[in-house]
Amino acid sequence: QLQASGGGEVQAGDSLKLSCAVSGRNLEQYRLGWFRQAPGKEREFVASISWFDSATYYLNSVEGRFTISRDNAEKMVYLQMDNLKPEDTAVYYCASKEEGLSWKGRRVTWGRGTLVTVSS
């Protein structure tokens, strides 16, 4: 199970940190990710991290501004978002899947979203 939190309303240029509590066993076999869905748009990948070796991937438009990290002991995944822009406004979701499987497959676990609103 996944539980995301930390959304809110901020101004452009501000920072926000999202958190996702992870439960389950054998997490080292999994990759954790953050996705977002803006109003009227499809859900898109934002960032992911391997629970095993912390290898990360980012959406081009957020690389250098967002940082995904994890805390094994606390079973938490974070998304530090800096220099936020109005176009980052969206509902953000955390998700998990076994390493090697597609994020588009049915074996993806989704958490509830948290709304991030960035005003100009």
DOSEVEX-935941 format. One record per residue: residue in three letters; x, y, z of N, C-alpha, C in turn; residue number from 1. Coordinates in nm, 4 decimals. Example, Ala and Ser with C-alpha at 12.3 -4.5 7.8 and 13.67 -1.06 7.14 Angstrom:
// residues 2
REC drenke   n.east  n.north     n.up  ca.east ca.north    ca.up   c.east  c.north     c.up sepa
REC    ALA   1.3190  -0.5690   0.7800   1.2300  -0.4500   0.7800   1.3200  -0.3300   0.7800    1
REC    SER   1.2850  -0.2250   0.7080   1.3670  -0.1060   0.7140   1.2900   0.0030   0.7870    2
END
This chain:
// residues 120
REC drenke   n.east  n.north     n.up  ca.east ca.north    ca.up   c.east  c.north     c.up sepa
REC    GLN   0.0835  -0.1182   0.0000   0.0000   0.0000   0.0000   0.0874   0.1236   0.0000    1
REC    LEU   0.0326   0.2299  -0.0559   0.1057   0.3547  -0.0679   0.0179   0.4685  -0.0195    2
REC    GLN   0.0779   0.5600   0.0518   0.0040   0.6743   0.1035   0.0862   0.7990   0.0818    3
REC    ALA   0.0404   0.8848  -0.0096   0.1130   1.0070  -0.0417   0.0600   1.1240   0.0405    4
REC    SER   0.1486   1.2180   0.0694   0.1098   1.3379   0.1429   0.2068   1.4499   0.1101    5
REC    GLY   0.1718   1.5711   0.1517   0.2630   1.6837   0.1374   0.2246   1.7861   0.0335    6
REC    GLY   0.1150   1.7645  -0.0383   0.0737   1.8620  -0.1380   0.0271   1.9915  -0.0744    7
REC    GLY   0.0078   2.0923  -0.1574  -0.0393   2.2214  -0.1080  -0.0347   2.3271  -0.2157    8
REC    GLU  -0.0599   2.4495  -0.1733  -0.0586   2.5641  -0.2652   0.0656   2.6473  -0.2377    9
REC    VAL   0.1424   2.6734  -0.3423   0.2654   2.7515  -0.3291   0.2757   2.8506  -0.4441   10
REC    GLN   0.3719   2.9399  -0.4325   0.3992   3.0360  -0.5378   0.5090   2.9821  -0.6290   11
REC    ALA   0.5109   3.0316  -0.7504   0.6174   2.9930  -0.8434   0.7529   3.0243  -0.7807   12
REC    GLY   0.8455   2.9311  -0.7940   0.9777   2.9475  -0.7355   0.9922   2.8854  -0.5979   13
REC    ASP   0.8806   2.8510  -0.5355   0.8836   2.7887  -0.4031   0.9206   2.6410  -0.4131   14
REC    SER   0.9381   2.5808  -0.2959   0.9683   2.4381  -0.2858   0.8594   2.3659  -0.2091   15
REC    LEU   0.8498   2.2372  -0.2340   0.7534   2.1526  -0.1664   0.8120   2.0118  -0.1646   16
REC    LYS   0.7855   1.9375  -0.0581   0.8353   1.8000  -0.0496   0.7185   1.7059  -0.0290   17
REC    LEU   0.7035   1.6133  -0.1209   0.6006   1.5111  -0.1097   0.6588   1.3867  -0.0442   18
REC    SER   0.5749   1.3177   0.0306   0.6161   1.1954   0.0977   0.5218   1.0829   0.0608   19
REC    CYS   0.5751   0.9623   0.0603   0.4938   0.8447   0.0300   0.5363   0.7330   0.1241   20
REC    ALA   0.4440   0.6896   0.2074   0.4699   0.5785   0.2982   0.4453   0.4477   0.2242   21
REC    VAL   0.5417   0.3585   0.2338   0.5376   0.2329   0.1606   0.5243   0.1169   0.2587   22
REC    SER   0.4400   0.0234   0.2265   0.4299  -0.0972   0.3084   0.4508  -0.2186   0.2206   23
REC    GLY   0.4888  -0.3287   0.2803   0.5100  -0.4499   0.2043   0.6453  -0.5106   0.2327   24
REC    ARG   0.6685  -0.6272   0.1754   0.7941  -0.6994   0.1951   0.8725  -0.7068   0.0655   25
REC    ASN   0.9959  -0.7467   0.0761   1.0828  -0.7643  -0.0412   1.0871  -0.6388  -0.1276   26
REC    LEU   1.0933  -0.5250  -0.0646   1.0914  -0.3988  -0.1385   1.2111  -0.3839  -0.2310   27
REC    GLU   1.3208  -0.4543  -0.2040   1.4403  -0.4401  -0.2872   1.4146  -0.4851  -0.4304   28
REC    GLN   1.3047  -0.5545  -0.4534   1.2692  -0.5973  -0.5868   1.1851  -0.4936  -0.6621   29
REC    TYR   1.1574  -0.3822  -0.5946   1.0628  -0.2868  -0.6496   1.1269  -0.1543  -0.6893   30
REC    ARG   1.0557  -0.0865  -0.7769   1.0883   0.0503  -0.8144   0.9695   0.1368  -0.7730   31
REC    LEU   0.9990   0.2490  -0.7087   0.8962   0.3417  -0.6648   0.8967   0.4641  -0.7547   32
REC    GLY   0.7792   0.5141  -0.7849   0.7724   0.6269  -0.8764   0.6728   0.7327  -0.8344   33
REC    TRP   0.6906   0.8494  -0.8908   0.5945   0.9589  -0.8773   0.5401   0.9921  -1.0157   34
REC    PHE   0.4101   1.0082  -1.0230   0.3416   1.0470  -1.1452   0.2566   1.1691  -1.1133   35
REC    ARG   0.2103   1.2368  -1.2160   0.1208   1.3497  -1.1926   0.0190   1.3590  -1.3049   36
REC    GLN  -0.0946   1.4176  -1.2705  -0.1992   1.4388  -1.3695  -0.2533   1.5789  -1.3535   37
REC    ALA  -0.2299   1.6597  -1.4547  -0.2807   1.7962  -1.4564  -0.4228   1.7970  -1.5104   38
REC    PRO  -0.5003   1.9003  -1.4784  -0.6390   1.9069  -1.5267  -0.6464   1.8964  -1.6783   39
REC    GLY  -0.7288   1.8057  -1.7259  -0.7478   1.7901  -1.8690  -0.6366   1.7176  -1.9419   40
REC    LYS  -0.5397   1.6657  -1.8667  -0.4274   1.5965  -1.9303  -0.4164   1.4541  -1.8788   41
REC    GLU  -0.3401   1.3743  -1.9519  -0.3172   1.2379  -1.9085  -0.2117   1.2341  -1.7979   42
REC    ARG  -0.2168   1.1285  -1.7208  -0.1179   1.1102  -1.6162   0.0193   1.0890  -1.6793   43
REC    GLU   0.1224   1.1513  -1.6230   0.2564   1.1380  -1.6785   0.3572   1.1006  -1.5713   44
REC    PHE   0.4605   1.0327  -1.6150   0.5708   0.9923  -1.5274   0.6495   1.1162  -1.4868   45
REC    VAL   0.6894   1.1204  -1.3600   0.7707   1.2315  -1.3113   0.9103   1.1838  -1.2721   46
REC    ALA   0.9170   1.0805  -1.1902   1.0464   1.0315  -1.1426   1.0284   0.8932  -1.0831   47
REC    SER   1.1380   0.8170  -1.0821   1.1343   0.6865  -1.0170   1.2687   0.6555  -0.9544   48
REC    ILE   1.2659   0.5631  -0.8571   1.3873   0.5239  -0.7872   1.3819   0.3758  -0.7552   49
REC    SER   1.4940   0.3104  -0.7725   1.5047   0.1695  -0.7376   1.5218   0.1558  -0.5870   50
REC    TRP   1.4419   0.0677  -0.5269   1.4590   0.0440  -0.3841   1.5906  -0.0277  -0.3576   51
REC    PHE   1.6415  -0.0990  -0.4583   1.7624  -0.1794  -0.4404   1.8887  -0.0938  -0.4426   52
REC    ASP   1.9028  -0.0107  -0.5482   2.0293   0.0610  -0.5613   2.0130   0.2110  -0.5805   53
REC    SER   1.8912   0.2591  -0.5615   1.8618   0.4031  -0.5710   1.8826   0.4617  -0.7092   54
REC    ALA   1.8903   0.3796  -0.8113   1.8997   0.4327  -0.9472   1.7740   0.5125  -0.9790   55
REC    THR   1.7919   0.6301  -1.0359   1.6785   0.7202  -1.0586   1.6581   0.7540  -1.2057   56
REC    TYR   1.5363   0.7903  -1.2380   1.4990   0.8420  -1.3686   1.4069   0.9616  -1.3468   57
REC    TYR   1.4151   1.0574  -1.4385   1.3339   1.1787  -1.4259   1.2724   1.2182  -1.5597   58
REC    LEU   1.1569   1.2815  -1.5510   1.0984   1.3499  -1.6655   1.1914   1.4657  -1.6996   59
REC    ASN   1.2158   1.4868  -1.8267   1.3115   1.5899  -1.8679   1.2795   1.7263  -1.8081   60
REC    SER   1.1531   1.7606  -1.8035   1.1158   1.8953  -1.7614   1.1323   1.9197  -1.6115   61
REC    VAL   1.1550   1.8137  -1.5339   1.1732   1.8319  -1.3905   1.3165   1.8033  -1.3461   62
REC    GLU   1.3965   1.7436  -1.4333   1.5344   1.7096  -1.3951   1.6101   1.8359  -1.3594   63
REC    GLY   1.6766   1.8308  -1.2450   1.7480   1.9478  -1.1958   1.6654   2.0306  -1.0996   64
REC    ARG   1.5354   2.0110  -1.1002   1.4468   2.0821  -1.0063   1.3871   1.9870  -0.9024   65
REC    PHE   1.3587   1.8643  -0.9437   1.2984   1.7659  -0.8544   1.4029   1.6600  -0.8184   66
REC    THR   1.3939   1.6085  -0.6964   1.4824   1.5021  -0.6518   1.4004   1.3948  -0.5824   67
REC    ILE   1.4115   1.2718  -0.6310   1.3439   1.1599  -0.5677   1.4448   1.0893  -0.4773   68
REC    SER   1.3984   1.0465  -0.3604   1.4860   0.9769  -0.2674   1.4032   0.8783  -0.1869   69
REC    ARG   1.4727   0.7907  -0.1153   1.4012   0.6938  -0.0334   1.4738   0.6735   0.0976   70
REC    ASP   1.3967   0.6309   0.1968   1.4511   0.5990   0.3293   1.4109   0.4556   0.3576   71
REC    ASN   1.5087   0.3673   0.3502   1.4776   0.2250   0.3686   1.4221   0.1958   0.5068   72
REC    ALA   1.4836   0.2527   0.6070   1.4445   0.2226   0.7447   1.3020   0.2685   0.7743   73
REC    GLU   1.2681   0.3863   0.7222   1.1346   0.4412   0.7478   1.0337   0.3964   0.6430   74
REC    LYS   1.0817   0.3299   0.5385   0.9959   0.2877   0.4266   0.9191   0.4071   0.3713   75
REC    MET   0.9955   0.5085   0.3352   0.9378   0.6297   0.2793   1.0057   0.6638   0.1474   76
REC    VAL   0.9293   0.7200   0.0557   0.9832   0.7744  -0.0685   0.9448   0.9216  -0.0721   77
REC    TYR   1.0392   1.0049  -0.1158   1.0169   1.1483  -0.1148   1.0347   1.2061  -0.2553   78
REC    LEU   0.9669   1.3171  -0.2779   0.9904   1.3946  -0.3998   1.0093   1.5392  -0.3574   79
REC    GLN   1.1347   1.5826  -0.3567   1.1670   1.7208  -0.3268   1.1512   1.8019  -0.4535   80
REC    MET   1.0644   1.9004  -0.4498   1.0357   1.9806  -0.5680   1.0796   2.1242  -0.5423   81
REC    ASP   1.1775   2.1696  -0.6160   1.2303   2.3058  -0.6022   1.1989   2.3871  -0.7272   82
REC    ASN   1.2034   2.5183  -0.7123   1.1776   2.6090  -0.8242   1.0504   2.5683  -0.8991   83
REC    LEU   0.9438   2.5516  -0.8239   0.8180   2.5068  -0.8837   0.7640   2.6091  -0.9821   84
REC    LYS   0.6998   2.5573  -1.0847   0.6413   2.6396  -1.1910   0.4920   2.6131  -1.1993   85
REC    PRO   0.4160   2.7081  -1.2507   0.2712   2.6862  -1.2631   0.2380   2.5581  -1.3401   86
REC    GLU   0.3211   2.5222  -1.4365   0.2942   2.4010  -1.5146   0.3185   2.2728  -1.4354   87
REC    ASP   0.3696   2.2849  -1.3131   0.3839   2.1685  -1.2256   0.2548   2.1398  -1.1497   88
REC    THR   0.1569   2.2264  -1.1634   0.0289   2.2060  -1.0969  -0.0360   2.0769  -1.1438   89
REC    ALA  -0.0692   1.9905  -1.0483  -0.1245   1.8594  -1.0824  -0.1547   1.7840  -0.9538   90
REC    VAL  -0.2256   1.6742  -0.9696  -0.2376   1.5764  -0.8611  -0.1204   1.4805  -0.8775   91
REC    TYR  -0.0451   1.4639  -0.7715   0.0734   1.3784  -0.7737   0.0420   1.2453  -0.7054   92
REC    TYR   0.0849   1.1376  -0.7700   0.0611   1.0029  -0.7200   0.1932   0.9299  -0.7012   93
REC    CYS   0.2032   0.8501  -0.5971   0.3161   0.7591  -0.5885   0.2679   0.6211  -0.6316   94
REC    ALA   0.3606   0.5448  -0.6825   0.3280   0.4136  -0.7359   0.4472   0.3206  -0.7188   95
REC    SER   0.4199   0.1924  -0.7251   0.5280   0.0951  -0.7148   0.5043  -0.0189  -0.8123   96
REC    LYS   0.6140  -0.0794  -0.8535   0.6063  -0.1955  -0.9413   0.7333  -0.2770  -0.9236   97
REC    GLU   0.7294  -0.4010  -0.9634   0.8499  -0.4818  -0.9626   0.9445  -0.4304  -1.0697   98
REC    GLU   1.0705  -0.4292  -1.0364   1.1723  -0.3835  -1.1313   1.1644  -0.4662  -1.2586   99
REC    GLY   1.1693  -0.3976  -1.3727   1.1652  -0.4680  -1.5000   1.0280  -0.4706  -1.5648  100
REC    LEU   0.9235  -0.4499  -1.4847   0.7886  -0.4455  -1.5409   0.7567  -0.3037  -1.5879  101
REC    SER   0.6545  -0.2944  -1.6714   0.6176  -0.1650  -1.7275   0.5275  -0.0875  -1.6316  102
REC    TRP   0.5417   0.0447  -1.6300   0.4512   0.1286  -1.5525   0.3109   0.1283  -1.6154  103
REC    LYS   0.3030   0.0814  -1.7389   0.1734   0.0782  -1.8063   0.1004  -0.0531  -1.7851  104
REC    GLY   0.1630  -0.1445  -1.7131   0.1015  -0.2744  -1.6919   0.0003  -0.2742  -1.5784  105
REC    ARG  -0.0570  -0.3909  -1.5568  -0.1598  -0.4008  -1.4536  -0.1015  -0.4317  -1.3165  106
REC    ARG   0.0279  -0.4641  -1.3134   0.0883  -0.4993  -1.1859   0.1572  -0.3790  -1.1238  107
REC    VAL   0.0876  -0.2673  -1.1272   0.1361  -0.1443  -1.0657   0.0410  -0.1086  -0.9524  108
REC    THR   0.0984  -0.0748  -0.8384   0.0188  -0.0328  -0.7244   0.0201   0.1190  -0.7165  109
REC    TRP  -0.0972   0.1774  -0.7062  -0.1104   0.3230  -0.7033  -0.1601   0.3689  -0.5668  110
REC    GLY  -0.1039   0.4793  -0.5218  -0.1531   0.5414  -0.4012  -0.2511   0.6523  -0.4346  111
REC    ARG  -0.3158   0.7039  -0.3332  -0.4016   0.8191  -0.3528  -0.3173   0.9417  -0.3839  112
REC    GLY  -0.3727   1.0301  -0.4617  -0.2978   1.1468  -0.5034  -0.2995   1.2581  -0.4003  113
REC    THR  -0.2065   1.3499  -0.4191  -0.2017   1.4703  -0.3379  -0.1871   1.5897  -0.4320  114
REC    LEU  -0.2685   1.6926  -0.4101  -0.2755   1.8041  -0.5032  -0.1663   1.9069  -0.4768  115
REC    VAL  -0.0977   1.9435  -0.5833   0.0025   2.0507  -0.5788  -0.0453   2.1619  -0.6716  116
REC    THR  -0.0591   2.2812  -0.6172  -0.1032   2.3961  -0.6960   0.0044   2.5039  -0.6884  117
REC    VAL   0.0537   2.5449  -0.8056   0.1584   2.6465  -0.8121   0.1022   2.7688  -0.8839  118
REC    SER   0.0978   2.8788  -0.8143   0.0448   3.0012  -0.8738   0.1594   3.0926  -0.9168  119
REC    SER   0.1312   3.1702  -1.0199   0.2363   3.2577  -1.0756   0.2435   3.3908  -1.0034  120
END
